[in-house]
Amino acid sequence: MIGGITIENGRVVEGSFHEFEVLRFDEMPVVETQLVESRELPGGIGEASTPVTAPAVANAVFAATGKRLRKLPVRPGDFA
């Protein structure tokens, strides 16, 4: 129920992470990591956890309530 970006007059309101909250380690579920052997050179993966947060929350809401959420951002009133 955090991570929403607000747009007013065509501009993003939040200017930094002080105004745009993201999940902290103590708020996240357990994440399992698996390393896959490869002969390729090392490369980055970017912010791999960011895109999966919204679908995980939406599926958790469905599992708990039976209601599918079809729009983002997810707000507490969307599944009440």
C-alpha positions as CSV (number, residue, x, y, z in Angstrom):
1,M,0.0,0.0,0.0
2,I,3.0,2.2,-0.6
3,G,4.9,3.0,-3.7
4,G,2.3,5.0,-5.5
5,I,3.4,8.0,-7.6
6,T,1.2,11.0,-7.5
7,I,0.8,13.2,-10.6
8,E,-0.5,16.7,-10.3
9,N,-0.7,19.2,-13.2
10,G,1.2,16.8,-15.4
11,R,4.1,16.5,-13.0
12,V,5.3,13.9,-10.5
13,V,4.8,15.2,-6.9
14,E,7.3,12.9,-5.1
15,G,10.8,14.1,-5.6
16,S,12.9,11.5,-3.7
17,F,12.7,8.3,-1.6
18,H,11.9,10.6,1.4
19,E,8.5,11.1,-0.3
20,F,8.2,7.9,-2.2
21,E,8.3,4.9,0.1
22,V,9.6,1.5,-1.0
23,L,9.5,-1.8,0.9
24,R,12.2,-2.2,3.5
25,F,13.9,-5.5,4.3
26,D,11.8,-6.0,7.5
27,E,8.6,-5.5,5.5
28,M,9.3,-8.1,2.8
29,P,8.5,-11.7,2.6
30,V,11.2,-14.3,2.4
31,V,12.9,-14.3,-1.0
32,E,14.6,-17.4,-2.2
33,T,17.7,-16.9,-4.4
34,Q,19.2,-19.5,-6.7
35,L,22.5,-19.1,-8.5
36,V,22.8,-20.7,-11.9
37,E,26.2,-21.7,-13.2
38,S,27.2,-20.1,-16.4
39,R,30.2,-19.6,-18.6
40,E,29.0,-16.1,-19.6
41,L,30.7,-12.9,-18.3
42,P,29.1,-11.4,-15.2
43,G,26.3,-8.9,-15.8
44,G,23.9,-6.9,-13.8
45,I,20.2,-7.6,-13.2
46,G,19.1,-4.1,-12.1
47,E,16.2,-3.7,-9.6
48,A,14.8,-7.2,-10.1
49,S,12.6,-7.0,-7.0
50,T,10.7,-3.8,-8.0
51,P,8.5,-5.1,-10.8
52,V,7.3,-8.2,-8.8
53,T,6.0,-6.3,-5.8
54,A,2.6,-5.2,-7.2
55,P,1.6,-8.6,-8.7
56,A,2.7,-10.3,-5.4
57,V,0.5,-8.0,-3.4
58,A,-2.4,-8.3,-5.8
59,N,-2.2,-12.1,-5.7
60,A,-2.1,-12.0,-1.9
61,V,-5.2,-9.8,-1.8
62,F,-6.9,-12.3,-4.2
63,A,-5.9,-15.3,-2.0
64,A,-7.2,-13.5,1.1
65,T,-10.4,-12.0,-0.3
66,G,-11.2,-13.6,-3.6
67,K,-11.2,-10.2,-5.2
68,R,-8.9,-9.6,-8.3
69,L,-7.3,-6.2,-8.4
70,R,-7.0,-4.8,-12.0
71,K,-5.4,-1.4,-11.6
72,L,-2.3,0.1,-10.0
73,P,-1.5,1.5,-7.6
74,V,-3.2,-0.8,-5.1
75,R,-4.8,1.2,-2.3
76,P,-6.4,-0.2,0.9
77,G,-9.9,0.8,-0.2
78,D,-9.6,-1.2,-3.4
79,F,-10.2,-4.5,-1.7
80,A,-12.3,-3.5,1.4
